């Protein structure tokens, strides 16, 4: 038996002696001579969830020789003549009743309905009850697998239920009222439990129990989802306005998801909140916290193996995204294969459009990465074709899932990939299409994505659409390594007016008020949102913005203070990137004049 570390030694010894005496004949007489302990005075820490019911070892399937426990339901309630704690006896009789007359285990909500206590008190009630069960030598189990040997159940999560009586215990409990067994045991136990006497229900109602739970979990989860959609991951506290209307104070997605986890009543709810928190940390670019939260999510999913297939599949998808963010493409692909290779999860890829979107979208990005590498042109062209096919399937899945936010993500990726693949002659190698036509179509996909963000209020203030359209706008410029300033300024990127014409009918978000006069104005407006704290960009997004600012500032004004500031800002953010991203910018900087490449290096 394991006892809380904080328990007093004297209490630990008494507790050990009681349990040993319950199962060893040679010591039982000594234990019965000890004065009965006052259960209500036991220290709370001694009743922690680490106490495990101890059963006499016996071979699997062998009959139990443990003696029958006599339970008296009339006051004062007793077991084998010893006074008992009412709440513990009530839970024992409830699982006994469920084992004999019902088909479902006893949920935690049943206890909350009966005793109406707060979450902390309920955990203490359950903990004390299981301590009493262990002392009585009665095996009560918890969790979804009612065939499991109680001795093998993990104590983690025991307080959440559901609770059930081990099959071998059903014949070991003898119910008495006074000195005789009741004529109608079912009605007598129902009366003791407080179940309706007029018509004792044949079965429990898990649906009623579920909807009677405290809805605080759903409240916090919904608040977090809203803040997540708005890109508000943390919100500073603000003082309420005097005399103003009373409103819910916004805390941000992460605090809301933490609060939801504390209010969760089972591992499925806890997993939903953990999954959402993991996605937020990943969007914020915080690899360390993403990894820690993923580990907790993995433990939660493993502890609830038969649980929600969708939640388990999403767990592997988030693992795959984390591997992809760490440039572990083989690991990302392996995590995706865990879904298709698991017979219980593979149907999600067919019947759950959200799972299909996430899987196909990430597969497309992996194909896109392969297409961008050096290698045989035929293999790269096949990867490019596979990427566009996967992106197209993901776009369809997004609309099947009725998620316009997912649709805007994949539309932007289609636009950028279309232009990059065409530029690299990985698609349309015969050049049936004119460069201007492909460029306009790519920009139109970016425009659709941004138009969805603007019209539907989704997107989480992502800056990638701005980065993509800037890259496409200068995309037709011939790539020259280490150009001098005059050569760079002589190139002709797409003008803003031409872009506004090309992006129709999705031009509403690209207003003059947002800087769409010159490309440098667009970038300045975007960076101001970050520097003034209205939104938060991750280092890779900032590096892309400062790179585009440097190029367009040099093209527009030459050797200017704006260009010098962009070069130094880019140099300061590059050390924050992982090595593969730093190598990308090291190569991309060869498109700049040498003197500005040097400014970037000096600022690192």
C-alpha positions as CSV (number, residue, x, y, z in Angstrom):
1,X,0.0,0.0,0.0
2,X,1.2,3.5,-0.9
3,X,0.5,6.3,1.5
4,X,0.9,10.1,1.0
5,X,4.4,11.3,1.9
6,X,2.9,14.0,4.1
7,X,1.0,11.5,6.3
8,X,2.3,11.2,9.9
9,X,4.4,8.1,10.7
10,X,2.1,7.0,13.5
11,X,-0.9,7.2,11.3
12,X,0.9,5.4,8.5
13,X,1.8,2.5,10.9
14,X,-1.8,2.3,12.2
15,X,-3.2,2.3,8.6
16,X,-0.7,-0.4,7.5
17,X,-1.6,-2.6,10.5
18,X,-5.3,-2.3,9.8
19,X,-4.9,-3.4,6.2
20,X,-2.5,-6.2,7.0
21,X,-4.8,-7.4,9.7
22,X,-7.7,-7.5,7.3
23,X,-6.1,-10.2,5.2
24,X,-3.6,-12.1,7.5
25,X,-5.4,-14.5,10.0
26,X,-2.4,-14.5,12.4
27,X,-2.8,-10.8,13.1
28,X,-6.6,-10.3,12.7
29,X,-7.3,-10.9,16.4
30,X,-4.7,-8.3,17.5
31,X,-6.2,-5.7,15.1
32,X,-9.7,-6.3,16.4
33,X,-8.5,-5.5,19.9
34,X,-7.4,-2.0,18.8
35,X,-9.8,0.9,19.4
36,X,-11.7,1.9,16.3
37,X,-10.3,4.9,14.5
38,X,-12.3,8.0,14.1
39,X,-12.5,8.2,10.4
40,X,-13.7,11.8,10.2
41,X,-10.6,13.0,12.1
42,X,-8.2,11.4,9.6
43,X,-5.8,14.0,8.0
44,X,-6.9,14.8,4.4
45,X,-3.4,14.1,3.0
46,X,-3.6,10.6,4.3
47,X,-6.6,10.0,2.1
48,X,-5.0,11.0,-1.2
49,X,-5.7,9.3,-4.5
50,X,-2.5,7.3,-4.1
51,X,-4.1,4.7,-1.8
52,X,-4.7,1.5,-3.8
53,X,-7.3,-1.1,-2.8
54,X,-5.4,-4.2,-1.7
55,X,-6.8,-7.6,-2.5
56,X,-5.5,-11.0,-1.4
57,X,-3.5,-12.5,-4.3
58,X,-5.3,-15.4,-6.1
59,X,-4.9,-17.0,-9.5
60,X,-7.0,-15.5,-12.3
61,X,-10.4,-17.2,-12.4
62,X,-10.0,-18.9,-9.0
63,X,-12.9,-18.6,-6.6
64,X,-12.6,-16.0,-3.8
65,X,-12.3,-17.4,-0.3
66,X,-12.5,-14.0,1.4
67,X,-15.3,-13.9,4.0
68,X,-18.6,-12.1,3.4
69,X,-19.0,-8.5,4.6
70,X,-22.2,-7.8,6.5
71,X,-23.6,-4.4,5.7
72,X,-26.2,-2.9,8.0
73,X,-28.2,-0.1,6.3
74,X,-30.3,1.0,9.3
75,X,-28.8,3.6,11.6
76,X,-26.1,3.5,12.9
77,X,-24.7,2.1,9.6
78,X,-22.0,-0.6,10.1
79,X,-19.9,-3.1,8.2
80,X,-19.0,-6.2,10.2
81,X,-20.2,-4.4,13.3
82,X,-17.9,-1.4,12.9
83,X,-19.1,2.1,12.3
84,X,-18.6,3.4,8.8
85,X,-18.5,6.8,7.1
86,X,-21.9,7.5,5.4
87,X,-20.5,8.8,2.1
88,X,-18.2,5.8,1.7
89,X,-21.1,3.4,2.5
90,X,-23.4,5.2,0.1
91,X,-20.9,4.9,-2.8
92,X,-20.3,1.2,-2.0
93,X,-24.1,0.5,-2.0
94,X,-24.4,2.6,-5.2
95,X,-21.9,0.4,-7.1
96,X,-23.4,-2.7,-5.5
97,X,-26.8,-1.6,-6.7
98,X,-25.5,-0.8,-10.2
99,X,-23.7,-4.2,-10.4
100,X,-26.9,-6.1,-9.5
101,X,-29.7,-4.1,-11.1
102,X,-28.3,-1.8,-13.7
103,X,-26.1,-2.0,-16.8
104,X,-24.0,1.1,-16.4
105,X,-21.3,2.0,-13.9
106,X,-21.8,4.9,-11.4
107,X,-20.6,8.2,-12.8
108,X,-19.1,11.1,-10.8
109,X,-22.1,13.1,-11.7
110,X,-24.2,10.7,-9.6
111,X,-22.2,11.7,-6.5
112,X,-22.5,15.4,-7.4
113,X,-26.2,15.1,-7.7
114,X,-26.5,13.3,-4.4
115,X,-24.0,15.3,-2.3
116,X,-23.8,18.6,-4.2
117,X,-20.2,19.3,-3.2
118,X,-17.5,21.4,-4.9
119,X,-14.9,19.7,-7.0
120,X,-12.3,19.7,-4.2
121,X,-14.7,18.3,-1.7
122,X,-15.8,15.6,-4.2
123,X,-12.2,14.5,-4.8
124,X,-11.8,14.2,-1.0
125,X,-15.0,12.2,-0.7
126,X,-13.9,9.7,-3.4
127,X,-10.4,9.5,-1.9
128,X,-11.8,8.7,1.6
129,X,-14.2,6.2,0.1
130,X,-11.5,4.2,-1.6
131,X,-9.4,4.3,1.5
132,X,-12.4,2.7,3.3
133,X,-12.9,0.2,0.6
134,X,-9.3,-0.9,0.9
135,X,-9.7,-1.2,4.7
136,X,-12.8,-3.3,4.3
137,X,-11.1,-5.5,1.7
138,X,-13.7,-4.8,-1.0
139,X,-12.5,-4.3,-4.6
140,X,-14.2,-1.2,-6.2
141,X,-12.9,-0.3,-9.6
142,X,-12.9,2.9,-11.8
143,X,-12.6,3.8,-15.4
144,X,-14.1,2.4,-18.6
145,X,-12.7,-1.1,-18.5
146,X,-14.9,-3.0,-16.1
147,X,-13.1,-6.3,-16.8
148,X,-9.8,-5.1,-15.5
149,X,-8.3,-6.5,-12.3
150,X,-8.7,-3.6,-9.8
151,X,-5.2,-4.2,-8.5
152,X,-3.8,-3.2,-11.9
153,X,-5.7,0.0,-12.4
154,X,-3.6,3.2,-12.4
155,X,-4.6,5.5,-9.5
156,X,-4.2,8.6,-11.8
157,X,-7.6,9.8,-12.7
158,X,-9.5,7.6,-10.2
159,X,-11.4,10.6,-8.8
160,X,-13.2,11.1,-12.2
161,X,-14.9,7.7,-12.3
162,X,-17.0,6.0,-13.4
163,X,-17.0,3.5,-10.5
164,X,-18.0,-0.2,-10.5
165,X,-17.9,-3.2,-8.2
166,X,-15.5,-6.0,-9.2
167,X,-17.4,-9.1,-10.3
168,X,-16.0,-11.4,-7.6
169,X,-17.3,-9.0,-4.9
170,X,-21.0,-9.2,-5.8
171,X,-21.6,-12.3,-3.7
172,X,-19.4,-11.1,-0.8
173,X,-21.7,-8.4,0.4
174,X,-24.7,-9.3,2.6
175,X,-27.2,-6.5,3.1
176,X,-29.0,-6.4,6.5
177,X,-31.6,-4.3,8.2
178,X,-31.5,-4.9,11.8
179,X,-30.6,-8.5,12.3
180,X,-32.3,-9.9,9.1
181,X,-32.0,-9.5,5.4
182,X,-34.7,-7.3,3.9
183,X,-37.6,-9.0,2.1
184,X,-37.1,-6.8,-1.0
185,X,-33.4,-6.0,-1.1
186,X,-33.7,-3.9,-4.2
187,X,-36.3,-1.6,-2.8
188,X,-34.4,-1.4,0.6
189,X,-31.1,-0.4,-1.1
190,X,-32.9,2.1,-3.4
191,X,-34.5,3.7,-0.4
192,X,-31.1,4.0,1.3
193,X,-29.5,5.5,-1.8
194,X,-32.4,8.0,-2.3
195,X,-33.5,6.5,-5.6
196,X,-37.2,6.9,-6.4
197,X,-39.3,4.3,-4.5
198,X,-42.4,4.4,-6.7
199,X,-40.6,3.2,-9.8
200,X,-37.0,2.2,-9.3
201,X,-35.3,2.8,-12.7
202,X,-34.0,-0.3,-14.6
203,X,-31.0,1.6,-15.8
204,X,-29.1,4.7,-15.1
205,X,-29.3,7.6,-17.4
206,X,-25.7,8.6,-18.4
207,X,-27.1,11.3,-20.7
208,X,-28.9,12.9,-17.8
209,X,-25.7,12.6,-15.6
210,X,-23.6,14.3,-18.4
211,X,-25.9,17.3,-18.9
212,X,-26.2,17.7,-15.1
213,X,-22.5,18.3,-14.8
214,X,-21.1,21.8,-14.1
215,X,-20.8,23.5,-17.5
216,X,-17.8,25.6,-16.4
217,X,-15.6,23.5,-18.7
218,X,-17.7,24.4,-21.8
219,X,-17.7,28.1,-20.7
220,X,-13.9,28.3,-20.5
221,X,-13.4,26.2,-23.6
222,X,-15.7,28.5,-25.6
223,X,-13.9,31.7,-24.4
224,X,-10.6,30.2,-25.3
225,X,-11.8,29.2,-28.8
226,X,-13.0,32.7,-29.4
227,X,-9.7,34.3,-28.3
228,X,-7.9,31.7,-30.3
229,X,-9.9,32.7,-33.4
230,X,-9.1,36.3,-32.8
231,X,-5.4,35.7,-32.2
232,X,-5.6,36.8,-28.6
233,X,-3.4,34.3,-26.8
234,X,-2.8,36.3,-23.6
235,X,-4.8,39.4,-22.6
236,X,-3.5,41.9,-19.9
237,X,-5.9,42.5,-17.0
238,X,-7.9,45.7,-17.4
239,X,-9.8,47.6,-14.7
240,X,-13.6,47.6,-15.1
241,X,-15.0,50.9,-16.1
242,X,-17.0,52.7,-13.4
243,X,-20.7,52.7,-14.2
244,X,-20.2,50.9,-17.4
245,X,-21.9,47.6,-18.4
246,X,-20.6,44.5,-16.7
247,X,-18.8,42.4,-19.3
248,X,-16.8,39.1,-19.3
249,X,-13.2,40.1,-18.9
250,X,-11.1,38.6,-21.7
251,X,-8.2,36.6,-20.4
252,X,-6.8,35.1,-23.6
253,X,-6.8,31.6,-25.1
254,X,-4.1,30.0,-23.0
255,X,-5.5,31.0,-19.6
256,X,-9.0,29.9,-20.7
257,X,-7.8,26.5,-21.9
258,X,-6.0,26.1,-18.5
259,X,-9.2,26.8,-16.7
260,X,-11.1,24.4,-18.9
261,X,-8.6,21.6,-18.0
262,X,-9.2,22.2,-14.3
263,X,-12.9,21.9,-14.8
264,X,-12.8,18.8,-17.0
265,X,-14.8,15.9,-15.7
266,X,-13.0,13.2,-17.8
267,X,-10.0,12.6,-19.9
268,X,-11.9,13.3,-23.1
269,X,-12.7,16.8,-22.0
270,X,-9.2,17.3,-20.6
271,X,-7.8,16.1,-24.0
272,X,-10.0,18.6,-25.9
273,X,-8.6,21.5,-23.9
274,X,-5.0,20.2,-24.0
275,X,-5.3,19.8,-27.8
276,X,-6.5,23.4,-28.2
277,X,-3.7,24.7,-25.9
278,X,-1.1,22.8,-27.9
279,X,-2.3,24.3,-31.1
280,X,-2.0,27.8,-29.6
281,X,1.5,27.2,-28.4
282,X,2.5,25.9,-31.9
283,X,1.0,29.0,-33.6
284,X,3.0,31.2,-31.2
285,X,6.2,29.4,-32.2
286,X,6.9,28.3,-28.6
287,X,8.5,24.9,-29.3
288,X,9.3,24.1,-25.6
289,X,5.8,24.7,-24.3
290,X,4.3,22.9,-27.3
291,X,6.5,19.9,-26.5
292,X,5.5,19.9,-22.8
293,X,1.8,20.2,-23.6
294,X,2.0,17.5,-26.2
295,X,3.6,15.2,-23.6
296,X,0.6,15.8,-21.3
297,X,-1.8,15.3,-24.1
298,X,-0.1,12.0,-25.1
299,X,-0.4,10.7,-21.5
300,X,-4.0,11.7,-21.3
301,X,-4.8,10.0,-24.6
302,X,-2.9,6.8,-23.6
303,X,-4.8,6.7,-20.3
304,X,-8.1,6.7,-22.2
305,X,-7.3,4.3,-25.0
306,X,-10.8,3.5,-26.2
307,X,-11.7,7.2,-26.0
308,X,-12.6,9.5,-28.9
309,X,-11.1,8.4,-32.2
310,X,-11.1,12.0,-33.4
311,X,-9.2,13.2,-30.4
312,X,-6.6,10.4,-30.8
313,X,-6.2,11.1,-34.5
314,X,-5.8,14.8,-33.8
315,X,-3.2,14.0,-31.2
316,X,-1.1,12.3,-33.9
317,X,-1.7,15.2,-36.3
318,X,-0.4,17.7,-33.7
319,X,2.6,15.5,-33.1
320,X,3.2,15.5,-36.8
321,X,3.0,19.3,-37.0
322,X,5.5,19.6,-34.2
323,X,7.9,17.3,-36.0
324,X,7.4,19.3,-39.2
325,X,8.1,22.6,-37.3
326,X,11.3,21.0,-36.0
327,X,12.3,20.1,-39.6
328,X,11.8,16.4,-38.8
329,X,9.9,15.5,-42.0
330,X,10.4,11.8,-41.6
331,X,8.9,12.0,-38.1
332,X,6.0,14.1,-39.3
333,X,5.2,11.5,-42.0
334,X,5.5,8.6,-39.5
335,X,3.0,10.3,-37.2
336,X,0.5,10.7,-40.1
337,X,1.0,7.0,-40.9
338,X,0.0,6.1,-37.4
339,X,-3.5,7.2,-38.3
340,X,-3.8,5.3,-41.5
341,X,-2.2,2.2,-40.0
342,X,-4.5,2.0,-37.0
343,X,-7.7,0.2,-37.9
344,X,-9.6,2.2,-35.3
345,X,-8.4,5.6,-36.6
346,X,-8.2,5.0,-40.4
347,X,-11.9,5.6,-40.9
348,X,-11.4,9.2,-39.6
349,X,-9.5,9.9,-42.8
350,X,-12.6,9.0,-44.8
351,X,-15.5,10.1,-42.7
352,X,-14.1,13.1,-40.7
353,X,-13.4,16.0,-43.0
354,X,-11.4,17.9,-40.4
355,X,-9.0,15.0,-39.9
356,X,-8.7,14.6,-43.7
357,X,-8.0,18.3,-44.1
358,X,-5.3,18.3,-41.4
359,X,-3.6,15.2,-42.8
360,X,-3.8,16.2,-46.5
361,X,-2.7,19.8,-45.8
362,X,0.4,18.6,-43.9
363,X,1.1,16.0,-46.6
364,X,1.0,18.8,-49.2
365,X,3.5,20.9,-47.2
366,X,5.8,17.8,-47.0
367,X,5.5,17.3,-50.8
368,X,6.2,21.0,-51.3
369,X,9.3,20.8,-49.2
370,X,10.6,17.9,-51.3
371,X,9.9,19.7,-54.5
372,X,12.0,22.7,-53.3
373,X,15.1,20.6,-52.7
374,X,17.9,19.9,-55.1
375,X,17.6,16.6,-56.9
376,X,16.3,15.0,-60.1
377,X,13.8,17.2,-61.9
378,X,11.4,14.3,-62.5
379,X,11.2,13.5,-58.7
380,X,10.8,17.2,-57.8
381,X,8.1,17.6,-60.5
382,X,6.2,14.6,-59.1
383,X,6.4,16.1,-55.6
384,X,5.0,19.4,-56.9
385,X,2.1,17.7,-58.6
386,X,1.4,15.7,-55.4
387,X,1.5,18.9,-53.3
388,X,-1.0,20.6,-55.5
389,X,-3.3,17.5,-55.5
390,X,-3.1,17.3,-51.7
391,X,-3.8,21.0,-51.3
392,X,-6.8,20.7,-53.6
393,X,-8.2,17.8,-51.6
394,X,-7.6,19.7,-48.3
395,X,-9.5,22.7,-49.7
396,X,-12.5,20.5,-50.5
397,X,-12.3,18.9,-47.0
398,X,-12.3,22.3,-45.4
399,X,-15.6,23.2,-47.0
400,X,-17.0,19.7,-46.2
401,X,-16.1,20.4,-42.6
402,X,-17.9,23.7,-42.9
403,X,-14.7,25.5,-41.7
404,X,-14.1,28.7,-43.6
405,X,-11.0,29.3,-41.5
406,X,-9.3,26.1,-42.7
407,X,-10.3,27.1,-46.3
408,X,-8.4,30.4,-46.0
409,X,-5.2,28.6,-44.8
410,X,-5.1,26.2,-47.7
411,X,-6.1,28.9,-50.3
412,X,-3.0,30.9,-49.4
413,X,-0.8,27.8,-49.7
414,X,-2.2,27.0,-53.1
415,X,-1.4,30.5,-54.3
416,X,2.2,30.5,-53.2
417,X,2.9,26.9,-54.3
418,X,1.4,27.5,-57.7
419,X,3.8,30.5,-58.3
420,X,6.9,28.8,-56.9
421,X,6.3,25.6,-58.8
422,X,5.7,27.4,-62.1
423,X,8.8,29.6,-61.6
424,X,10.9,26.5,-61.0
425,X,9.5,24.8,-64.1
426,X,8.2,21.9,-61.9
427,X,4.7,22.4,-63.5
428,X,3.9,23.5,-67.0
429,X,7.4,22.8,-68.2
430,X,6.3,23.5,-71.8
431,X,5.2,27.0,-70.8
432,X,1.7,26.8,-72.1
433,X,0.8,29.5,-69.6
434,X,2.1,33.1,-69.6
435,X,4.0,34.3,-66.6
436,X,1.5,37.1,-66.0
437,X,-1.4,34.8,-66.1
438,X,0.1,32.4,-63.5
439,X,1.1,35.4,-61.3
440,X,-2.4,36.8,-61.4
441,X,-4.0,33.5,-60.6
442,X,-1.6,32.9,-57.7
443,X,-2.4,36.4,-56.3
444,X,-6.1,35.7,-56.7
445,X,-5.7,32.7,-54.4
446,X,-3.9,34.9,-51.9
447,X,-6.7,37.4,-52.3
448,X,-9.4,34.7,-51.7
449,X,-7.6,33.8,-48.4
450,X,-7.4,37.4,-47.2
451,X,-10.9,38.1,-48.3
452,X,-12.2,35.2,-46.2
453,X,-10.2,36.5,-43.2
454,X,-11.7,40.0,-43.7
455,X,-15.3,38.9,-44.4
456,X,-15.6,36.2,-41.8
457,X,-13.3,37.5,-39.1
458,X,-11.0,34.5,-39.0
459,X,-7.3,33.9,-39.5
460,X,-5.9,34.9,-36.2
461,X,-4.1,37.9,-37.5
462,X,-1.7,35.8,-39.5
463,X,0.9,37.7,-41.5
464,X,1.6,35.0,-44.0
465,X,-0.8,36.3,-46.7
466,X,1.2,39.6,-46.7
467,X,4.5,37.7,-47.0
468,X,3.1,35.6,-49.8
469,X,1.8,38.4,-51.9
470,X,5.1,40.4,-51.5
471,X,7.1,37.3,-52.6
472,X,4.8,36.8,-55.6
473,X,4.9,40.6,-56.4
474,X,8.7,40.5,-56.8
475,X,8.6,37.0,-58.2
476,X,8.9,37.9,-61.8
477,X,12.2,39.8,-61.2
478,X,15.2,37.9,-62.6
479,X,17.2,36.4,-59.7
480,X,20.8,37.8,-59.8
481,X,23.3,36.9,-57.2
482,X,25.1,39.7,-55.4
483,X,23.7,42.4,-57.6
484,X,24.8,46.0,-57.4
485,X,22.3,48.6,-56.2
486,X,21.7,49.9,-59.7
487,X,20.9,46.5,-61.1
488,X,18.4,45.8,-58.3
489,X,16.7,49.1,-58.8
490,X,16.4,48.5,-62.5
491,X,14.2,45.4,-62.0
492,X,10.5,45.7,-62.2
493,X,8.3,44.0,-59.6
494,X,4.6,44.0,-59.9
495,X,3.1,47.4,-59.2
496,X,0.5,47.9,-56.4
497,X,-2.1,49.1,-58.9
498,X,-1.5,46.0,-61.1
499,X,-1.9,43.8,-58.0
500,X,-5.2,45.5,-57.0
501,X,-6.5,44.8,-60.5
502,X,-5.3,41.2,-60.5
503,X,-6.8,40.3,-57.1
504,X,-10.4,41.1,-58.1
505,X,-13.1,40.1,-57.1
506,X,-11.4,39.8,-53.7
507,X,-9.9,43.3,-53.5
508,X,-11.9,44.6,-50.5
509,X,-9.3,43.8,-47.8
510,X,-6.5,45.6,-49.8
511,X,-7.5,49.2,-49.1
512,X,-5.4,52.3,-49.5
513,X,-5.9,52.8,-45.7
514,X,-3.8,49.7,-45.1
515,X,-0.9,51.1,-47.1
516,X,-1.7,49.8,-50.6
517,X,0.0,52.8,-52.3
518,X,3.6,51.4,-52.2
519,X,4.8,48.0,-51.1
520,X,7.0,49.5,-48.3
521,X,3.9,51.2,-46.9
522,X,2.1,47.8,-46.8
523,X,5.1,46.4,-44.8
524,X,5.3,49.4,-42.4
525,X,1.6,49.2,-41.6
526,X,1.9,45.4,-40.9
527,X,5.0,45.8,-38.7
528,X,3.4,48.7,-36.7
529,X,0.7,46.3,-35.6
530,X,3.4,44.0,-34.1
531,X,5.6,46.7,-32.6
532,X,2.6,48.4,-31.0
533,X,1.4,45.2,-29.4
534,X,-1.9,44.8,-31.4
535,X,-0.7,41.4,-32.7
536,X,2.2,39.1,-32.1
537,X,4.3,37.7,-34.9
538,X,6.7,34.8,-34.5
539,X,10.4,35.2,-35.5
540,X,10.0,33.5,-38.8
541,X,7.2,35.8,-39.8
542,X,9.2,38.8,-38.7
543,X,12.3,37.6,-40.6
544,X,10.2,37.4,-43.8
545,X,8.7,40.8,-43.3
546,X,12.1,42.5,-42.7
547,X,13.6,40.6,-45.7
548,X,10.8,41.9,-48.0
549,X,11.2,45.4,-46.5
550,X,14.9,45.4,-47.3
551,X,14.4,44.4,-50.9
552,X,11.5,46.8,-51.6
553,X,13.2,49.7,-49.7
554,X,16.3,49.2,-51.8
555,X,14.3,49.0,-55.0
556,X,12.2,52.1,-54.1
557,X,14.7,54.5,-52.5
558,X,18.1,52.9,-52.8
559,X,20.6,53.3,-50.0
560,X,18.2,54.9,-47.5
561,X,17.7,54.9,-43.7
562,X,14.7,52.7,-44.2
563,X,16.7,50.0,-46.0
564,X,19.5,50.2,-43.4
565,X,17.0,49.8,-40.5
566,X,15.5,46.8,-42.3
567,X,18.9,45.1,-42.8
568,X,19.8,45.5,-39.1
569,X,16.3,44.4,-37.9
570,X,16.6,41.3,-40.1
571,X,20.1,40.6,-38.6
572,X,18.7,40.8,-35.1
573,X,15.9,38.3,-35.7
574,X,17.8,35.7,-37.7
575,X,19.6,34.2,-34.6
576,X,16.1,33.3,-33.2
577,X,15.4,30.9,-36.1
578,X,16.3,27.2,-36.3
579,X,19.3,26.3,-38.5
580,X,17.3,25.3,-41.6
581,X,15.5,28.7,-41.7
582,X,18.8,30.6,-41.1
583,X,20.3,28.7,-44.1
584,X,17.3,29.8,-46.2
585,X,17.8,33.5,-45.4
586,X,21.6,33.1,-45.9
587,X,21.0,32.0,-49.4
588,X,18.2,34.5,-50.1
589,X,20.3,37.4,-49.0
590,X,22.5,36.7,-52.1
591,X,19.7,38.6,-53.9
592,X,20.8,41.8,-52.1
593,X,23.9,44.0,-52.7
594,X,27.0,42.9,-50.8
595,X,27.1,45.9,-48.6
596,X,23.6,45.2,-47.2
597,X,24.4,41.5,-46.8
598,X,27.3,42.7,-44.6
599,X,24.9,45.0,-42.5
600,X,22.7,42.0,-41.8
601,X,25.7,39.8,-40.7
602,X,27.0,42.6,-38.4
603,X,23.7,42.9,-36.7
604,X,23.4,39.2,-35.8
